[in-house]
Amino acid sequence: MKIMPERAYEILAPRPLVLITTMDSHGGINAAPVSFTSPISFDPSVIMVSLRPIRKTYQNIIDHKEFVMNILGKEHATRVLGCATRYPDGINKLEQVGLRWYSAEKVGVPRVKEAKAWIECKLLEEKKVGDHMVIFGQVVSAEIRDEYTEAGEINFAKLNVLLHASKDTFVTDYNIVKYKRYE
């Protein structure tokens, strides 16, 4: 089957769906579900996030220079996706969807309490690519709840993050398989 170029992203699925929290200019907590993300550097640790420039999340990151990637599981899918609803500035989106928050470690943007893991970032730079803006965020803090680790490693089967395939299609309860890597 031929795939139209604008749908090629679907072949690169599923991708983790993260809930990005930012602060708006009126002190409201903004939260947006995003799956166009990728690590791009080990040292320094840099994460790439691709956002439409018309989104408040993009503007908030540009204005405040920081954001938090909150990683939640399928049990919070409805709440995470509810954050895609548009609200006026000054509104706490997390409160609107029934999620709780607390202070981050190294940025002024809150973390989501129900998350399984968090990545706190400071804006490094931005670049326009097509109809999106690519945000490069330097990781300043990262944490995962202890119950999702085993012997110092992430237990991906327990973590079982919400994965986005395309549109309204998501992947959960996946099998974890290890293969030997050759370098």
N, C-alpha and C positions, 0 to 999 in steps of 0.2 A: 504494500500500500504506500502510495506517495503521501508525504506529509508536507503541508504548506510550510514555508520557512518560518512564518510567524507562530507556528505551533511546534517547532522543533524542541522547545523547552520541555514538552511533554515526554520526549524520549529520555531526557535526563531526569526522570522521576523514579521513585519518589524522593523528595527532599524534606529535611526537617522543617516543620512549621514552628517558628519562634514568635513569641509575643514581645515586640519591641516597646519598651516604655521610654517616654520622653516627658519633658515638662513644657507646657505652652507658655506664652508670654503673659498670661493672666494667672499663673500658678496652678493651673489644672494639670492633672496627670493624664497624659495621652497614652494610649496603648493600641498597637496595630499588629495584626497577624501578618507575617511576612515569610515567604519560602524562598525568595531569591537571595540566598546568603551563601557564603563560602569562606573558609579559611584560605588565606593566600600567602602567608609568610610565617615561619617558625620564630625567627629572630630578626627583628622584633615580631612578636605575635600580632598579626594583623588579620582582621575579618573584613570581608567585603559584603556590603548590603546594597541591593539595587532597589530603588524606590521611584515611583512616579513623582515628578516635581510638584504636582498639584496637591499632594498629600501633606497633611499637617505634620506627620512624622518627619518628613524630609525637612520642612521649614524649622521645626523644633530642634532638630540636630544641628542645622546650620546656625541657628540663633544661640543655642546653649552649649554646643560643641561636645555633647556627651549623650550616651544612651545605654540602656541595658537590654540584653537579649535574654529573655526568660524562656526556659524550655519546660513545657508542660506535657502531660500525657493525655491519652484519649478520654480519661474521666473528666477533663475540663474542656473538651472540644467545643461544646456549645458556648461556653463563656468566652473562650479565646476567639471564636468566630464572631461572637456578638460585639467584639471590640472593633470590627470593621464598620460598624454603624457610625455615622458622622454625628458629632455633638458640637455645640458651640464651645469656643475657648472658655477656659475657667472651670469646665466640668471635669470631674474625676471619672474617667471611663471605667476604671477598675471597679469603683463603687457601683456604677450603673449596671455592670454585668455580674456583680456578686463575688468579685475577687478581692483579696486583701493585699496590703502592701506594707513594706517597712523600708528603712533606710538602707541604701547600698553601702558598700565598704569604702569605695574610692571615688564615687561620682555623686552628684547631687540629685540624681534621678532615682526613684524608688525601684526596689525589686518586688516581684510578685511572690507573696508568701507560699502560694500553692505550687510554685514551680519546683521542678526536680533539680534544675541546675540553672546557673546564671553566668553570663559573661558581661562584664562591665567594660565599656569602651569610651575612649576619647577620640574625637574627630581628628584624623590626620589630614585628609584632603577629600575633595569631591571631584567628579569628572562626569560630564554629560556623555552618555552613550545611547544613541538612538532616542527613544521616547522616555528613557529612564535616567536618573542620576545615580551614579555609583558612589557610595560612601565608603571610604576606607577608615576603619576604626581600629586604633591601637588598643589591644586588650590590656587593661590595667588591673583586673581582678577576674578570676574565674573560680567557680565553686560548684560542687555537686554534692547532694545529700549523701551521707555515709551509707544509707541503706541501698544505694545503687552502685556501690563499689564492693570489690572483693579482692583481698590481697594487694591493695594499692592500684587496682585496675578497674575501669568502668565495666560493670556487668550490663551489657546492652540489652539482654533479655529482660532483666528487671526494669531497666530504664524505660524501655518501650515507648519512645517518644512518638508524638503524633507526626506522621509523614504526609506531605501533600503531593498528590500526583498531578491533578489538573482540575480546574474549575471546582466542582463540588465532590471530587473523588479524593479520598484519603486512605492511608494504609496504616493498619495497626496489627499487633500480635504477630509479628514477623519472626521467622526462624533465623537464628544466628549460626553461621558456619564459619570456621576458620580454615584458611588455606595458607600454605607456606609461601612467603614472599621471597623472590629472588632479586638480589641487588647487584 
